[in-house]
């Protein structure tokens, strides 16, 4: 194999990932993957025993990428660097970082695609794939909650705020009208 060229296995994963993102899990057949990747069916099946195993491998690679992104840490830094840790301005900045973190994650086409697949097509997936998705989602939520604890001290309140903020980011990505503003979310969080 020439240096710098991706392996066939990686090429198949990349191609399948693009197809999963565009078409969803059910509409992405092995035939479509082979045609799009320009490889034979035996080549695909030599590397992946099933379409589910291909989805699983793609999910692992993309999860590693998403978890390596540090999207919520600056919310903690804002509060640490702020002279008045309880100031409304610092809270608003930290909350904006968390919201922007989710919006950044959603801009990664993988994240929104895997949400659609694992929620919309969950009945077609096995427990390993679903467990991997929920582990990724839980890890990202825990990072956001930890950042949110710089705004509020109560973990349950922080989880509630993160749930609201995450839903707002997903709604915006899906074009759902009437999303709450950052000020609305901050106002709600300060009531707890």
Number of C-alpha atoms within 10 A of each C-alpha: 7 6 6 6 9 12 12 16 15 14 15 24 24 17 20 25 25 19 18 22 19 14 14 19 25 12 11 18 16 17 13 14 24 18 13 14 17 13 15 14 13 11 13 22 13 11 15 18 11 13 18 16 15 20 19 21 17 21 22 15 12 18 20 11 12 17 15 9 13 11 22 25 18 16 26 20 13 21 22 13 10 14 10 12 15 13 13 14 14 21 23 19 18 26 28 20 22 28 24 17 24 25 19 15 20 20 13 14 13 22 22 16 20 21 17 15 22 19 13 12 14 15 11 12 17 12 11 12 19 18 12 15 22 14 13 20 15 12 14 22 18 15 17 29 24 19 26 28 20 21 28 18 10 11 13 13 19 23 18 14 24 25 15 17 27 21 16 23 25 19 15 16 13 11 10 11 9 9 15 16 12 16 12 11 19 20 13 12 17 13 7 10
